[in-house]
Amino acid sequence: MQLRDLLQRTCTVGGSDLHVVAGLQPRIRLHGALEEVPGCAVLDDAELRAALRELVTEEQWTSFAERGDLDYAYGFGKERFRANYFEQAQGAAAVFRRIPERIATLEELTLPPAIERLAHVHNGLVLVTGPTGSGKSTTLASIVDRINTCYEKHVVTIEDPIEFVHHERCCVFSQREVGHDTASFADALRSAMRQDADVILVGELRDLETISLALTAAEMGALVLATLHTSSAAKTIDRIVDVFPGAEQPRIRLALGDALAAVVSQLLLPTADGKGRCAATEILFRCQGLANAIREGATPMIRNLIQSGHRAGMRSMDDSLLELLRDGRIGFDEAYRKATEKHRFESARRN
């Protein structure tokens, strides 16, 4: 089995991910659905391990053997993938996520115009959240790309592994890979604060130490862009606070209230014609009352702030779903399944 042929096929058909698992046929994720690769046999564990071994260094393979997991970036020609090897019940397995060669513009992603404003925020914490595969990294890359066309800044990215490669236009870039260029997200964040960084992109806020350092960097005047696996602005705020011990939470609420500039929560949904996917987004910007709501732990108030900030570009996930539904971009069942206030969608069902 030639993994490179399967990766090339993934690119040719427009797939986003390739899944290879011992005991199963290879599968490609296309428009959100996993589809078997026609003509491919069930993968034998020994054969799969041999194929996976060919793509990595001796050091990487030793790390996989010892830990049972491996993250790295793999490329051939103009194609790049974020790869994850792991052990599972039937043997070895791997997922290769395709990284587009070119960074799409915010307009090409058909994201709300309000998100473009995030490229012009000069300090604070901006979070892009959502489940795995919801396009968080793509959105952040497009925001950074817009910064690169508009401002002369030093941008430090901290990723595991490096995904989108940025080429200097106006900005100077320092792209650092955890495990290769730095020991950890936390170590790289500490260094970034001593490297005259104007913008710091953190691939993921994974733990207490990283979150605390990200808040510190934002308080010191940097623009910190990061991701979290949360589904709404309110849940994002609660998740950050809940990472800390109870005695520290009042201090973190105070810091987060001062630092938070925006939260964008994303979902990627199949389009109504079944030929692609589109993003539904909830948007919260820094506004009057937000800091107090965070400090007082009144996260249910976030929903009201979003509704009252509609003219400023804010909107709830339900508002976004309704807009996509009325524009015919997604089907009713998909919108209804993801909706929070399902009664708002009943009129759309009748129509």
TIPA-623041 format. One record per residue (C-alpha): residue in three letters; x, y, z. Coordinates in steps of 0.1 Angstrom, whole numbers, plus 5000, padded with zeros to 4 digits. Each point is the difference from the previous one (the first is absolute). Layout:
# TIPA-623041
ALAXYZ ...
This chain:
# TIPA-623041
MET500050005000 GLN501350344991 LEU498850275024 ARG501250274977 ASP497649884973 LEU497150015026 LEU501050355010 GLN500250114964 ARG496549864995 THR498750195030 CYS501350324984 THR498649914965 VAL496449945013 GLY500150305023 GLY499949815032 SER501050155033 ASP501349695018 LEU501449664994 HIS499349725026 VAL502149694999 VAL499249735027 ALA501249645003 GLY497149774992 LEU498150254979 GLN500050144965 PRO501550354997 ARG497550285002 ILE499950364988 ARG498050275016 LEU498150184972 HIS497650295008 GLY499949885036 ALA499249634993 LEU502549715002 GLU500049804968 GLU501949684992 VAL502750024973 PRO498749794971 GLY502349714991 CYS502050015032 ALA500349685020 VAL499749975038 LEU503350115016 ASP502149755018 ASP501750135031 ALA503549904990 GLU499650154966 LEU498650325014 ARG502850045025 ALA502549964972 ALA498350264979 LEU499850255030 ARG503749945008 GLU501050114965 LEU498750355006 VAL501850095032 THR503550035015 GLU501649735022 GLU499550245030 GLN496350054992 TRP499449634996 THR501749935033 SER497950265017 PHE496849844985 ALA501249655012 GLU500650135035 ARG496950235004 GLY497449854977 ASP499350344985 LEU501850224975 ASP499250354986 TYR502050144971 ALA499650194967 TYR500749814967 GLY500350144966 PHE500849894964 GLY500050234970 LYS497750295008 GLU497849795023 ARG500250015038 PHE498249805027 ARG499850015038 ALA500549635010 ASN499149825031 TYR501049635006 PHE498449815029 GLU499549655013 GLN496549865003 ALA498349665006 GLN500749854966 GLY503550134997 ALA501550324985 ALA498050284985 ALA500650354987 VAL498150314988 PHE501550244975 ARG498350344999 ARG500650204968 ILE501450355004 PRO499250224970 GLU503150134981 ARG498550354998 ILE498450185029 ALA496550094991 THR498850365005 LEU497250075025 GLU497850094970 GLU500849664983 LEU499049835032 THR496650184999 LEU500450105036 PRO497950295014 PRO501750344992 ALA500150075037 ILE502849745005 GLU502350214978 ARG500050255028 LEU502149765021 ALA503050064977 HIS499950375011 VAL499949925038 HIS503450105014 ASN499949845035 GLY498049765021 LEU499049644998 VAL498149884969 LEU498649645001 VAL498849794971 THR498149705014 GLY498249694988 PRO500249624997 THR502849834982 GLY499850054963 SER497950325002 GLY502550224982 LYS501550185030 SER503649994986 THR498950114966 THR498250305014 LEU502950105021 ALA502449964971 SER497850234979 ILE499950265028 VAL503849995003 ASP500350024962 ARG498050325001 ILE502250145027 ASN503049914977 THR498550224972 CYS499150305022 TYR502650045028 GLU503749995007 LYS500149775030 HIS502049715015 VAL497749705000 VAL501049695021 THR498149684994 ILE500249715024 GLU498649684985 ASP500049625003 PRO500949954972 ILE500350304978 GLU497150004975 PHE499650314978 VAL503350154989 HIS500050384999 HIS502250194976 GLU501150345010 ARG498350294983 CYS499750285025 CYS500649795031 VAL503049815014 PHE499149655010 SER501549765025 GLN498249664997 ARG500949765028 GLU499149635002 VAL499549855034 GLY502449705005 HIS502350134973 ASP500750375005 THR498850025036 ALA499249765028 SER496450115006 PHE497350264993 ALA500750155034 ASP503850034994 ALA499450164966 LEU497450255014 ARG502550115027 SER502650054973 ALA497650194977 MET499550265027 ARG503850074999 GLN500149994962 ASP498250334993 ALA497049814986 ASP497050224989 VAL497949694991 ILE500249665016 LEU498049714985 VAL499749705024 GLY498849684982 GLU497949905030 LEU499550115037 ARG500549655015 ASP500750055037 LEU500050245029 GLU503650124995 THR499550084963 ILE496750185006 SER501650205028 LEU502950114978 ALA497750084971 LEU498050245023 THR503350155013 ALA501250064964 ALA496750164991 GLU500150235031 MET503550104990 GLY498750144967 ALA500449724975 LEU497249874978 VAL499649635010 LEU498149784976 ALA499249655012 THR497549714997 LEU497949805024 HIS497749704995 THR496850185013 SER496750064982 SER499050355011 ALA501350325015 ALA498549945034 LYS501449645002 THR503450134989 ILE500150255029 ASP498849735025 ARG502649754986 ILE502950245005 VAL499050095036 ASP499249645009 VAL503649894991 PHE501250195031 PRO499649905037 GLY497150175018 ALA502250235020 GLU501650144967 GLN496850044981 PRO499150365011 ARG503550114988 ILE499549824967 ARG496650154995 LEU501550355006 ALA502849934975 LEU497849844974 GLY497550295003 ASP502850254992 ALA501749794973 LEU497249844979 ALA499650184967 ALA497849754981 VAL498749644998 VAL499049844967 SER498449665003 GLN499749804968 LEU498249704986 LEU500649854965 LEU496849874985 PRO499249814967 THR498650234974 ALA496449944988 ASP501349874966 GLY502449755017 LYS502950144980 GLY501950175028 ARG499950155035 CYS499450345014 ALA500650165034 ALA497550115025 THR501550255025 GLU499150165034 ILE501850335005 LEU500750195032 PHE502050325001 ARG501350205029 CYS497250235010 GLN498550195029 GLY499049765027 LEU502149714988 ALA502850045026 ASN497550035029 ALA498149694988 ILE503249805000 ARG501250145034 GLU496749935016 GLY499749654985 ALA496850104983 THR500749814968 PRO496349954992 MET500150384993 ILE502349944971 ARG497149894978 ASN498250345007 LEU503250194992 ILE500249824967 GLN496450084991 SER500350375009 GLY503350024980 HIS498449894967 ARG500750344984 ALA503749975009 GLY500249664982 MET499449775029 ARG497649714996 SER499049675016 MET500549664984 ASP496249974996 ASP500050334980 SER502749874978 LEU498349674994 LEU496750184991 GLU501850224976 LEU501749714982 LEU496649814999 ARG498150304986 ASP502850054974 GLY499649644989 ARG503649915009 ILE499149735025 GLY497049775004 PHE497450025027 ASP501049675018 GLU503650115004 ALA499050355013 TYR497449865024 ARG502449735013 LYS502650265010 ALA497550275013 THR499750095036 GLU496650174999 LYS498349764977 HIS496650185001 ARG501650284979 PHE500449754972 GLU496449874999 SER498850274976 ALA502849904976 ARG498849645002 ARG496450104991 ASN501350214971 
